[in-house]
């Protein structure tokens, strides 16, 4: 199994109309200062949650994780599927005993902190419980083996027992706008359908904050680490990376989505395989984009120009692919242009396979 470094970088430019997909504790759209101006921001946590939801809805892989305080109840349901004659109370007690023996602390049959558990891990833990296994080392081993793809990608932290931690093989950056933004306010009223005819007032009124932005989004995967977590299974690796790519590009946090219907997709996608280190191109936007005819095209131009700048310092990428949605990369000799997501995956897969074969020799 290879330990030679291999990194997959994914860059995207995505524009959002008036929206509030990720808000803070006051209801305001999240922001950040970068390059001396206020930018729109969507937290990495919000987008990773959306990606995990995409895994569950569209992923062909069954081994995805569940993160919950109700991990005892989750295991108890699985116990009852295998032992239908066991009562709810007995199943809960057995699940609680087993998960505590494995090193995950509970109180009142609920985890003390959110716990991330893969489907295969849960199935094996349940079978061990029914077989009467109580050895802590054996049960802990079941929680370390066969990590779900989202646990492997995004990691797991267990404060009570760090030995159950799982290092993340993927990083997802906070998305920020390529330009300065200002928060705006929508004043709304709602009419009472059964209100009196002579009542000119509203049944309800309020304000919703929003902004519109063109975002730079970035994620990377340490492919060599991800392969090790998957036990060296190249087929699963390829399927999982393709699923990660689709989830990154097609998912969207759902904050206020019914209010704003901000159902957009990226306007440009750049993908690179690197052998030295992951590389974010956010530096292309440290000086905020200023434009009167929209921010997408100048943002795409900045993104592509940054590729050439980066390679003056770093090793050239093994391969770089540009998904031609809106923009021109013809002047970049090192970039292969493709015209659809399926073509992007078809172009990446053989390069990825070749690099892994060479590293494994």
C-alpha positions as CSV (number, residue, x, y, z in Angstrom):
1,X,0.0,0.0,0.0
2,X,1.4,3.3,-1.1
3,X,2.4,6.1,1.4
4,X,3.7,8.3,-1.4
5,X,1.9,11.7,-1.2
6,X,-0.9,12.2,-3.6
7,X,-3.4,15.1,-3.2
8,X,-6.6,15.9,-5.0
9,X,-7.5,19.6,-5.1
10,X,-11.0,20.8,-6.0
11,X,-11.6,24.5,-6.8
12,X,-15.0,26.0,-7.7
13,X,-16.5,29.4,-8.4
14,X,-20.2,29.4,-7.5
15,X,-22.5,32.4,-7.5
16,X,-25.5,32.7,-5.2
17,X,-28.4,35.1,-5.6
18,X,-30.0,36.8,-2.6
19,X,-29.8,34.0,0.1
20,X,-28.8,33.2,3.7
21,X,-27.7,29.6,3.5
22,X,-25.5,29.7,6.6
23,X,-26.4,32.1,9.4
24,X,-24.9,33.0,12.7
25,X,-26.6,33.0,16.2
26,X,-28.3,36.3,15.4
27,X,-29.7,35.1,12.0
28,X,-27.3,37.1,10.0
29,X,-25.5,35.6,7.0
30,X,-22.0,34.5,8.1
31,X,-19.2,36.8,7.0
32,X,-15.4,37.1,7.2
33,X,-12.8,39.9,6.6
34,X,-10.2,39.0,4.0
35,X,-8.1,41.4,2.0
36,X,-9.4,44.2,4.2
37,X,-13.0,43.9,3.2
38,X,-16.1,42.0,4.4
39,X,-16.8,38.8,2.5
40,X,-19.8,36.5,2.4
41,X,-18.8,33.2,4.1
42,X,-20.3,29.7,4.2
43,X,-18.6,27.6,6.9
44,X,-16.9,24.3,6.1
45,X,-19.1,22.6,8.7
46,X,-22.3,23.7,6.9
47,X,-21.0,22.4,3.5
48,X,-19.6,19.2,5.0
49,X,-23.1,18.5,6.5
50,X,-24.6,19.1,3.1
51,X,-22.1,16.7,1.5
52,X,-22.8,14.0,4.1
53,X,-26.5,14.3,3.3
54,X,-25.6,13.9,-0.4
55,X,-23.7,10.8,0.4
56,X,-26.7,9.3,2.1
57,X,-29.2,10.3,-0.7
58,X,-27.2,9.6,-3.8
59,X,-24.2,7.5,-2.8
60,X,-24.1,4.0,-4.1
61,X,-21.9,3.0,-1.2
62,X,-23.7,1.7,1.9
63,X,-21.0,2.4,4.4
64,X,-21.8,5.9,5.5
65,X,-21.8,7.2,9.0
66,X,-24.3,8.3,11.6
67,X,-23.4,11.1,14.0
68,X,-25.7,11.4,17.0
69,X,-26.2,11.6,20.7
70,X,-28.8,8.8,20.3
71,X,-26.1,6.2,19.4
72,X,-27.5,3.7,22.0
73,X,-31.0,3.8,20.4
74,X,-29.4,3.5,16.9
75,X,-27.6,0.3,18.0
76,X,-30.7,-1.0,19.9
77,X,-32.7,-0.8,16.6
78,X,-30.1,-2.9,14.9
79,X,-30.0,-5.4,17.8
80,X,-33.8,-5.9,17.5
81,X,-33.5,-6.5,13.7
82,X,-31.3,-9.5,14.5
83,X,-33.1,-10.5,17.7
84,X,-36.8,-9.7,17.2
85,X,-37.9,-11.3,20.5
86,X,-35.8,-8.8,22.5
87,X,-37.8,-6.0,24.2
88,X,-37.0,-2.3,23.7
89,X,-35.7,-2.1,27.3
90,X,-33.4,-5.2,26.9
91,X,-32.0,-3.9,23.5
92,X,-31.3,-0.5,24.9
93,X,-29.6,-2.0,28.0
94,X,-27.4,-4.3,25.8
95,X,-26.5,-1.5,23.4
96,X,-25.7,0.9,26.3
97,X,-23.5,-1.8,28.0
98,X,-21.6,-2.6,24.7
99,X,-20.9,1.0,23.6
100,X,-19.6,1.9,27.1
101,X,-17.4,-1.2,27.1
102,X,-16.0,0.0,23.7
103,X,-14.9,3.3,25.3
104,X,-17.8,5.6,24.4
105,X,-19.3,7.2,27.5
106,X,-23.0,7.6,27.9
107,X,-25.4,9.1,30.5
108,X,-29.1,8.0,30.7
109,X,-28.5,5.9,27.6
110,X,-27.4,8.9,25.5
111,X,-23.8,9.6,24.4
112,X,-22.2,12.5,26.4
113,X,-21.1,14.0,23.1
114,X,-22.0,13.5,19.4
115,X,-20.5,10.2,18.2
116,X,-19.7,9.3,14.6
117,X,-20.3,5.6,13.8
118,X,-20.1,3.8,10.5
119,X,-22.8,1.4,9.3
120,X,-20.4,-1.6,9.1
121,X,-18.9,-0.7,12.5
122,X,-22.4,-0.6,14.0
123,X,-23.3,-4.0,12.4
124,X,-20.2,-5.7,13.8
125,X,-20.6,-4.1,17.2
126,X,-24.2,-5.3,17.4
127,X,-23.2,-8.9,16.4
128,X,-20.4,-8.8,19.1
129,X,-23.0,-7.7,21.6
130,X,-25.3,-10.6,20.7
131,X,-22.4,-12.9,20.9
132,X,-21.7,-11.8,24.4
133,X,-18.3,-10.1,23.7
134,X,-17.3,-7.8,26.5
135,X,-13.6,-7.5,26.0
136,X,-12.8,-3.8,25.7
137,X,-9.9,-4.2,23.3
138,X,-12.0,-6.3,20.9
139,X,-14.9,-3.9,21.0
140,X,-12.7,-0.9,20.5
141,X,-11.0,-2.6,17.5
142,X,-14.5,-2.9,15.9
143,X,-14.9,0.9,16.2
144,X,-11.5,1.4,14.5
145,X,-11.9,-1.0,11.6
146,X,-14.0,-0.4,8.4
147,X,-14.5,3.4,8.9
148,X,-17.4,4.8,7.0
149,X,-16.3,6.9,4.0
150,X,-17.5,10.1,5.6
151,X,-15.7,9.3,8.9
152,X,-12.5,8.6,6.9
153,X,-12.9,11.8,4.9
154,X,-14.0,14.2,7.7
155,X,-12.5,12.5,10.8
156,X,-13.9,11.6,14.2
157,X,-12.9,13.0,17.6
158,X,-13.7,11.2,20.9
159,X,-12.7,13.3,23.8
160,X,-13.2,10.5,26.4
161,X,-11.0,8.1,24.5
162,X,-8.6,9.6,21.9
163,X,-7.6,6.1,20.7
164,X,-11.0,6.1,18.9
165,X,-10.1,9.3,17.0
166,X,-10.0,9.1,13.2
167,X,-7.8,11.6,11.3
168,X,-9.6,13.3,8.4
169,X,-8.2,12.6,5.0
170,X,-10.1,15.6,3.5
171,X,-10.2,19.3,4.2
172,X,-13.0,21.6,3.2
173,X,-12.3,25.4,3.4
174,X,-14.8,28.0,4.4
175,X,-16.2,29.4,1.2
176,X,-15.8,33.1,0.9
177,X,-16.9,35.6,-1.7
178,X,-14.3,36.8,-4.2
179,X,-15.6,40.4,-3.7
180,X,-16.8,42.6,-0.9
181,X,-20.4,42.3,0.3
182,X,-22.9,44.2,2.4
183,X,-25.7,42.5,4.3
184,X,-29.2,43.6,3.2
185,X,-32.6,43.3,4.9
186,X,-35.9,42.0,3.5
187,X,-38.9,43.5,5.3
188,X,-41.9,41.1,4.9
189,X,-45.5,41.0,6.0
190,X,-48.0,38.1,6.2
191,X,-51.7,38.5,5.7
192,X,-54.2,36.8,8.1
193,X,-56.5,34.7,5.8
194,X,-59.3,34.9,8.4
195,X,-58.7,38.5,9.4
196,X,-61.5,41.0,9.4
197,X,-62.2,42.7,6.1
198,X,-61.8,46.2,7.6
199,X,-58.4,45.3,9.1
200,X,-55.7,46.9,7.0
201,X,-52.9,45.7,9.2
202,X,-50.7,42.6,8.7
203,X,-51.0,39.4,10.7
204,X,-47.3,39.2,11.0
205,X,-44.2,41.3,10.0
206,X,-40.5,40.9,10.3
207,X,-37.1,41.1,8.6
208,X,-34.8,38.5,7.0
209,X,-31.1,39.3,6.4
210,X,-29.4,38.2,3.1
211,X,-26.7,38.9,0.7
212,X,-25.7,37.7,-2.8
213,X,-22.2,36.6,-3.7
214,X,-19.8,34.8,-6.0
215,X,-18.0,32.3,-3.8
216,X,-14.6,30.7,-4.1
217,X,-14.9,27.1,-2.8
218,X,-12.0,24.7,-2.1
219,X,-11.5,21.2,-0.8
220,X,-8.6,18.7,-0.9
221,X,-8.2,15.0,-0.2
222,X,-5.0,13.3,0.8
223,X,-5.6,10.3,-1.5
224,X,-2.7,8.2,0.0
225,X,-4.2,8.5,3.5
226,X,-7.7,7.9,2.3
227,X,-6.6,4.7,0.5
228,X,-4.9,3.5,3.7
229,X,-8.1,4.1,5.7
230,X,-10.1,2.1,3.1
231,X,-7.7,-0.9,3.5
232,X,-6.0,-0.5,0.1
233,X,-9.2,-1.1,-1.8
234,X,-8.6,0.8,-5.1
235,X,-12.1,0.2,-6.5
236,X,-13.8,1.7,-3.3
237,X,-11.3,4.5,-3.4
238,X,-12.2,5.5,-7.0
239,X,-16.0,5.3,-6.3
240,X,-15.6,7.3,-3.1
241,X,-13.5,10.0,-4.7
242,X,-16.0,10.4,-7.5
243,X,-18.8,10.5,-4.9
244,X,-16.9,13.2,-2.9
245,X,-16.4,15.2,-6.1
246,X,-20.1,15.0,-7.0
247,X,-21.1,15.9,-3.4
248,X,-18.8,18.9,-3.3
249,X,-20.1,20.3,-6.6
250,X,-23.8,19.4,-6.3
251,X,-24.6,19.8,-2.6
252,X,-25.8,23.0,-1.0
253,X,-26.5,24.0,2.6
254,X,-30.3,24.4,3.0
255,X,-30.5,27.5,5.3
256,X,-33.5,29.6,4.2
257,X,-33.7,27.8,0.9
258,X,-37.5,27.8,0.9
259,X,-37.4,31.6,1.3
260,X,-34.8,32.3,-1.4
261,X,-34.8,29.2,-3.7
262,X,-31.1,29.8,-4.3
263,X,-30.6,26.5,-6.2
264,X,-27.4,27.2,-8.1
265,X,-24.4,25.1,-9.3
266,X,-20.8,26.1,-9.8
267,X,-19.9,28.2,-12.8
268,X,-16.3,26.9,-13.0
269,X,-14.5,23.8,-11.7
270,X,-10.8,23.3,-11.5
271,X,-9.3,19.9,-10.4
272,X,-5.6,19.1,-9.8
273,X,-3.7,16.0,-8.7
274,X,-0.5,17.0,-6.9
275,X,2.4,15.0,-5.5
276,X,3.9,17.7,-3.2
277,X,1.2,19.3,-1.1
278,X,-2.4,20.6,-1.4
279,X,-2.8,24.1,-2.7
280,X,-5.7,26.5,-2.2
281,X,-6.0,29.3,-4.8
282,X,-7.8,31.7,-2.5
283,X,-4.9,34.1,-2.8
284,X,-6.2,35.0,-6.2
285,X,-8.9,36.9,-4.4
286,X,-7.0,38.6,-1.6
287,X,-7.5,41.8,-3.6
288,X,-11.3,41.8,-3.9
289,X,-12.8,41.6,-7.4
290,X,-14.4,44.8,-8.5
291,X,-16.7,44.7,-11.5
292,X,-19.8,46.3,-12.9
293,X,-20.8,43.4,-15.3
294,X,-20.9,40.6,-12.7
295,X,-18.2,38.8,-10.7
296,X,-18.2,35.3,-12.2
297,X,-16.0,35.9,-15.3
298,X,-13.4,38.1,-13.6
299,X,-13.3,35.5,-10.7
300,X,-12.7,32.7,-13.2
301,X,-10.0,34.6,-14.9
302,X,-8.3,35.3,-11.5
303,X,-8.6,31.6,-10.6
304,X,-6.9,30.4,-13.8
305,X,-4.2,33.0,-13.6
306,X,-3.3,31.9,-10.1
307,X,-2.5,28.4,-11.4
308,X,0.5,29.7,-13.3
309,X,1.7,31.8,-10.4
310,X,1.6,28.8,-8.0
311,X,3.7,26.6,-10.2
312,X,6.6,29.1,-10.1
313,X,7.1,28.0,-6.5
314,X,5.7,24.5,-6.3
315,X,6.2,21.4,-8.4
316,X,3.9,21.3,-11.4
317,X,0.7,19.4,-10.8
318,X,0.6,15.8,-12.1
319,X,-2.6,16.8,-14.0
320,X,-5.0,19.6,-14.0
321,X,-8.5,19.6,-15.4
322,X,-10.8,22.5,-16.1
323,X,-14.6,21.9,-16.4
324,X,-15.6,24.3,-19.1
325,X,-18.9,25.7,-17.8
326,X,-18.2,29.4,-18.3
327,X,-14.7,30.7,-19.1
328,X,-11.7,29.9,-21.2
329,X,-8.6,28.0,-20.1
330,X,-7.1,27.5,-23.6
331,X,-4.1,29.7,-22.8
332,X,-3.0,27.3,-20.0
333,X,-1.0,24.6,-21.7
334,X,-0.9,22.4,-18.5
335,X,-4.6,22.4,-18.1
336,X,-6.9,19.9,-19.9
337,X,-10.4,21.2,-20.7
338,X,-13.4,19.0,-20.4
339,X,-17.1,19.8,-21.0
340,X,-19.0,17.8,-18.4
341,X,-18.7,16.3,-14.9
342,X,-18.7,12.8,-16.4
343,X,-15.8,13.7,-18.7
344,X,-14.0,15.2,-15.8
345,X,-14.3,11.9,-13.9
346,X,-13.3,9.8,-16.9
347,X,-10.2,12.0,-17.4
348,X,-9.2,11.9,-13.8
349,X,-9.6,8.1,-13.1
350,X,-6.8,6.7,-15.3
351,X,-4.4,9.4,-14.1
352,X,-5.2,8.5,-10.5
353,X,-4.9,4.8,-11.1
354,X,-1.5,5.3,-12.9
355,X,-0.2,7.3,-10.0
356,X,-1.3,4.8,-7.4
357,X,0.2,1.9,-9.4
358,X,3.6,3.7,-9.8
359,X,3.6,4.6,-6.0
360,X,2.9,1.0,-5.1
361,X,5.8,-0.5,-7.2
